[in-house]
Amino acid sequence: MGDGQILRPFIGRCVVVYFDDILIYSADPEQHLAHLREVLSVLRREKLYAALKKCVFMRSEVLFLGYIVAAEDFQQPFELHSDALKVGIGAVLSQNNIPIAFFSEKLTGAKVRYNTYDVEFYAVVQAIKHWRHYLFHKEFILYTDHEALKHLHSQDKVSARHASWVAYLERFTLVTRVHGKAADFVHGLQEIHEAVQNNLKNAAMKYKAVAGRRRRHVEFEVGDFVWAVLTKDRFSAGNYHKLAARKIGPVEIVEKINSNAYRLKLPSHIRTADVFNVKHLIPYTGDSSDEFSPPRGE
């Protein structure tokens, strides 16, 4: 049996439970001591124990599920503001017009093809799912631009998707009010998202420009001699070590596969593929009759 079942008599009165996180709230210190005694007595009876280092007591504010929560706020109704755009959805959880937490989600996959009605409906459902542990026990106020939500039960035809969403919303007690304020929040999210994307694109363009300037454009012909760089993957297991020479040559190019790949005439004792990428070839400018320089340790 989970904490939620054991503490059900207290939920909505002085306790919020989310998996193994328990929040005990009260109107004043004397009442809080009484609530603590009741809840902890039940936990002891059920042989459930809390990690003392994770517990805090007698605080006016606590960090619960990533949000700063004032205990007295649970005596006031929550307000949920939601809105939607083609690129994403957003929501604000507040009390007395003071924001407590924010939620946003970028639309992907099939959701990108949702019509306006479905996107706005989806925004409401996702926001309520996100904060269900706050909204489940008491009536809350839902502010939305979705006028149709006020008339869901009067519609003659409801799709399977809408039916599942309606069934989920029926678990909660809510009052719906229509407004347009939440749109400002979502528009702000969109502007931030676009700014981040633009910065990433600009950074990528700068990186490509710098890399392009550094990249040397070299082409070889059959009969040219080059130095060949041996990368780690060309050494057999156990034969590679940091002190080994990684450049051999000069070696002759015997085939130009394309401007990026060349086949080399390697000595018989060099056991590696004879095709090299151009980035691993260095022009040899000396006498082609110079002695071959093998890797050390061969």
Phi, psi and omega per residue, in radians:
M1 nan 2.290 -3.088
G2 -1.457 2.979 3.139
D3 -1.013 -0.641 -3.100
G4 -1.055 -0.680 3.134
Q5 -1.278 -0.741 -3.102
I6 -1.116 -0.683 -3.069
L7 -1.711 0.236 -3.091
R8 -0.943 -0.687 3.141
P9 -1.058 -0.373 -3.098
F10 -1.708 -0.305 -3.046
I11 -1.161 2.283 -3.109
G12 1.552 -0.278 3.103
R13 -1.792 -0.801 3.138
C14 -2.669 0.122 -3.044
V15 -2.390 2.472 2.923
V16 -2.147 2.262 -3.120
V17 -2.127 2.307 3.034
Y18 -2.407 1.822 -3.002
F19 0.959 -2.025 -3.112
D20 -1.802 0.276 3.055
D21 -1.710 2.224 -3.108
I22 -2.157 2.209 3.088
L23 -2.030 2.159 3.113
I24 -1.910 2.164 -3.096
Y25 -2.215 2.629 -3.103
S26 -2.618 2.906 -3.100
A27 -1.419 -0.488 -3.112
D28 -2.649 2.896 -3.065
P29 -1.035 -0.701 -3.114
E30 -1.113 -0.781 3.108
Q31 -1.143 -0.606 -3.127
H32 -1.136 -0.698 3.103
L33 -1.085 -0.687 3.125
A34 -1.158 -0.742 3.113
H35 -1.113 -0.741 3.113
L36 -1.034 -0.784 -3.110
R37 -1.084 -0.749 -3.133
E38 -1.108 -0.858 -3.073
V39 -1.165 -0.801 -3.117
L40 -1.166 -0.545 3.090
S41 -1.137 -0.696 3.109
V42 -1.157 -0.748 3.130
L43 -1.089 -0.708 3.120
R44 -1.148 -0.736 -3.140
R45 -1.061 -0.631 -3.127
E46 -1.550 0.105 3.134
K47 1.013 0.754 3.038
L48 -1.905 2.370 -3.014
Y49 -2.179 2.581 3.120
A50 -1.871 2.609 3.062
A51 -1.394 1.981 -3.028
L52 -1.016 -0.644 -3.095
K53 -1.184 -0.266 3.110
K54 -1.729 0.016 -3.079
C55 -1.739 2.501 3.000
V56 -2.319 2.552 -3.059
F57 -2.285 2.677 3.021
M58 0.971 0.805 3.108
R59 -1.897 2.501 3.066
S60 -1.386 -0.399 3.076
E61 -2.403 2.502 3.094
V62 -2.415 2.745 3.032
L63 -1.609 1.968 -3.087
F64 -2.216 2.045 3.131
L65 0.992 0.638 3.066
G66 1.515 0.006 -3.120
Y67 -2.116 2.533 3.036
I68 -1.430 2.123 -3.061
V69 -2.126 2.267 3.014
A70 -1.545 2.253 -3.008
A71 -1.012 -0.691 -3.082
E72 -1.191 -0.270 -3.125
D73 -1.088 -0.445 -3.107
F74 -1.240 -0.164 3.047
Q75 -1.487 -0.193 -3.117
Q76 -1.887 2.603 3.125
P77 -1.215 2.529 3.055
F78 -1.437 2.646 3.085
E79 -2.092 2.237 -3.128
L80 -2.030 2.062 3.121
H81 -1.869 2.190 -3.138
S82 -2.295 2.699 3.072
D83 -2.785 2.947 -3.062
A84 -2.556 2.587 2.986
L85 -2.219 3.078 3.114
K86 -1.158 -0.471 -3.076
V87 -1.620 -0.317 -3.102
G88 -3.119 3.090 3.122
I89 -2.151 2.776 3.133
G90 -2.624 2.789 3.140
A91 -2.715 2.695 3.084
V92 -2.262 2.269 3.033
L93 -1.760 2.238 -3.067
S94 -2.522 2.966 2.998
Q95 -2.468 2.283 -3.110
N96 0.947 0.675 3.122
N97 1.151 0.276 3.089
I98 -1.851 2.027 -3.119
P99 -1.078 2.406 3.080
I100 -1.897 -0.739 -3.080
A101 -2.687 2.798 -3.101
F102 -2.228 2.624 3.135
F103 -2.481 2.431 3.055
S104 -2.585 2.720 3.137
E105 -2.620 2.276 3.066
K106 -1.427 2.351 -3.133
L107 -1.353 2.344 3.135
T108 -2.405 2.923 3.058
G109 1.022 -2.384 -3.087
A110 -1.140 -0.424 -3.100
K111 -1.142 -0.444 3.115
V112 -1.102 -0.455 -3.109
R113 -1.615 0.047 3.087
Y114 -1.079 2.510 3.012
N115 -1.344 3.033 -3.065
T116 -1.007 -0.733 3.129
Y117 -1.001 -0.883 -3.078
D118 -1.176 -0.678 -3.141
V119 -1.106 -0.758 -3.140
E120 -1.170 -0.673 3.093
F121 -1.140 -0.770 3.126
Y122 -1.060 -0.680 3.132
A123 -1.050 -0.736 3.131
V124 -1.111 -0.844 -3.086
V125 -1.103 -0.781 -3.115
Q126 -1.154 -0.683 3.125
A127 -1.121 -0.744 3.128
I128 -1.159 -0.694 3.078
K129 -1.075 -0.709 -3.088
H130 -1.101 -0.653 -3.091
W131 -1.981 0.464 -3.062
R132 -1.007 -0.573 -3.101
H133 -1.196 -0.322 3.039
Y134 -1.609 -0.530 -2.927
L135 -1.726 -0.228 -2.968
F136 -1.195 -0.593 -2.901
H137 -1.624 -0.336 -3.102
K138 -2.395 2.792 3.098
E139 -1.126 2.422 3.075
F140 -2.306 2.907 -3.095
I141 -1.825 2.182 3.119
L142 -1.817 2.015 3.034
Y143 -1.722 2.226 -3.111
T144 -2.664 2.708 3.014
D145 -1.421 -0.088 -3.005
H146 -1.491 1.491 -3.116
E147 -1.011 -0.581 -3.070
A148 -1.132 -0.380 -3.136
L149 -1.096 -0.426 -3.127
K150 -1.316 -0.206 -3.047
H151 -2.178 0.385 -3.075
L152 -1.016 -0.767 -3.026
H153 -1.322 -0.180 3.132
S154 -1.685 0.000 -3.123
Q155 -1.377 2.457 -3.129
D156 -1.307 -0.722 -3.095
K157 -2.081 2.252 3.131
V158 -2.250 2.240 -3.139
S159 -1.216 2.888 3.127
A160 -1.064 -0.678 3.129
R161 -1.100 -0.822 -3.133
H162 -1.145 -0.650 -3.136
A163 -1.068 -0.730 3.136
S164 -1.180 -0.655 3.112
W165 -1.182 -0.744 3.121
V166 -1.081 -0.746 3.134
A167 -1.054 -0.656 3.114
Y168 -1.194 -0.766 -3.106
L169 -1.136 -0.470 -3.118
E170 -1.203 -0.189 3.065
R171 -1.295 -0.272 -3.027
F172 -1.952 2.751 3.043
T173 -1.854 1.988 -3.052
L174 -2.479 2.709 3.049
V175 -2.016 2.212 -3.068
T176 -1.713 2.281 3.044
R177 -2.302 2.452 -3.074
V178 -1.727 2.367 3.106
H179 -2.763 -3.114 -3.140
G180 -2.227 0.170 -3.044
K181 -1.200 -0.628 -3.076
A182 -1.124 -0.347 -3.139
A183 -1.044 -0.602 3.134
D184 -1.054 -0.682 3.134
F185 -1.125 -0.789 -3.118
V186 -1.191 -0.684 3.089
H187 -1.054 -0.676 3.094
G188 -1.094 -0.724 3.093
L189 -1.063 -0.724 -3.136
Q190 -1.106 -0.723 3.127
E191 -1.106 -0.726 3.110
I192 -1.107 -0.778 -3.135
H193 -1.057 -0.762 -3.133
E194 -1.146 -0.680 3.131
A195 -1.121 -0.730 3.121
V196 -1.106 -0.779 -3.139
Q197 -1.080 -0.715 3.123
N198 -1.129 -0.709 3.114
N199 -1.106 -0.720 3.124
L200 -1.116 -0.736 3.131
K201 -1.120 -0.749 3.134
N202 -1.110 -0.727 3.124
A203 -1.110 -0.711 3.133
A204 -1.128 -0.700 3.130
M205 -1.139 -0.704 3.115
K206 -1.131 -0.713 3.132
Y207 -1.089 -0.774 -3.140
K208 -1.117 -0.656 -3.131
A209 -1.149 -0.767 3.119
V210 -1.141 -0.770 3.137
A211 -1.087 -0.660 3.133
G212 -1.139 -0.653 3.120
R213 -1.206 -0.589 -3.110
R214 -1.393 -0.445 -3.079
R215 -1.264 2.203 3.139
R216 -1.517 2.341 3.126
H217 -1.668 1.883 -3.088
V218 -2.268 2.377 3.017
E219 -2.264 2.462 3.133
F220 -2.007 2.876 3.068
E221 -2.143 2.806 3.088
V222 -1.040 2.318 -3.114
G223 1.772 -0.294 3.076
D224 -1.212 2.655 3.058
F225 -1.905 2.473 -3.069
V226 -2.453 2.856 2.883
W227 -1.608 2.381 3.138
A228 -1.941 2.264 3.135
V229 -1.601 2.177 3.112
L230 -1.597 1.970 3.087
T231 -1.416 2.879 -3.046
K232 -0.973 -0.647 -3.075
D233 -1.203 -0.196 3.134
R234 -1.539 -0.140 3.111
F235 -1.600 2.503 3.071
S236 -1.273 2.753 -3.110
A237 -0.980 2.269 3.112
G238 1.582 -0.256 -3.107
N239 -1.686 -0.222 -3.111
Y240 -1.544 2.330 2.967
H241 -2.614 2.757 -2.967
K242 -1.093 -0.434 -3.090
L243 -1.502 -0.103 -3.117
A244 -1.220 2.487 3.077
A245 -1.165 2.370 -3.076
R246 -1.938 0.109 -3.139
K247 -2.196 2.214 3.124
I248 -2.127 2.731 3.094
G249 2.502 -3.039 0.002
P250 -1.269 2.532 3.091
V251 -2.172 2.692 -3.038
E252 -1.636 2.459 3.029
I253 -1.456 2.148 -3.107
V254 -1.877 -0.239 3.116
E255 -2.718 2.353 3.035
K256 -1.780 1.810 -3.113
I257 -1.274 -0.821 2.979
N258 -2.819 -3.015 -3.057
S259 -1.208 -0.190 -3.133
N260 -1.931 -0.221 -3.053
A261 -2.341 2.370 -3.094
Y262 -2.414 2.515 3.057
R263 -1.695 2.333 -3.076
L264 -1.954 2.708 3.036
K265 -1.625 1.676 -3.085
L266 -1.602 2.602 3.027
P267 -1.041 2.651 -3.038
S268 -1.093 -0.473 -3.078
H269 -1.495 -0.029 3.059
I270 -1.595 1.858 -3.050
R271 -1.672 1.477 3.084
T272 -2.743 2.873 3.129
A273 -1.063 2.507 -3.058
D274 -1.601 0.064 3.100
V275 -1.766 2.239 -3.095
F276 -2.156 2.526 2.995
N277 -1.292 2.609 -3.072
V278 -1.058 -0.493 -3.115
K279 -1.217 -0.236 3.122
H280 -1.814 0.252 3.127
L281 -2.065 2.371 3.136
I282 -2.114 2.253 -3.130
P283 -1.000 2.388 3.062
Y284 -1.716 2.119 -3.043
T285 -1.852 0.015 -3.117
G286 -1.636 -2.757 -3.137
D287 -1.382 2.219 -3.094
S288 -1.177 -0.165 3.130
S289 -1.586 0.041 3.124
D290 -1.028 2.698 -3.089
E291 -1.176 2.490 3.132
F292 -1.172 2.434 -3.118
S293 -1.969 1.680 -3.092
P294 -1.384 2.868 3.059
P295 -1.104 2.512 3.106
R296 -1.157 2.534 3.131
G297 1.661 -0.173 3.100
E298 -1.322 nan nan
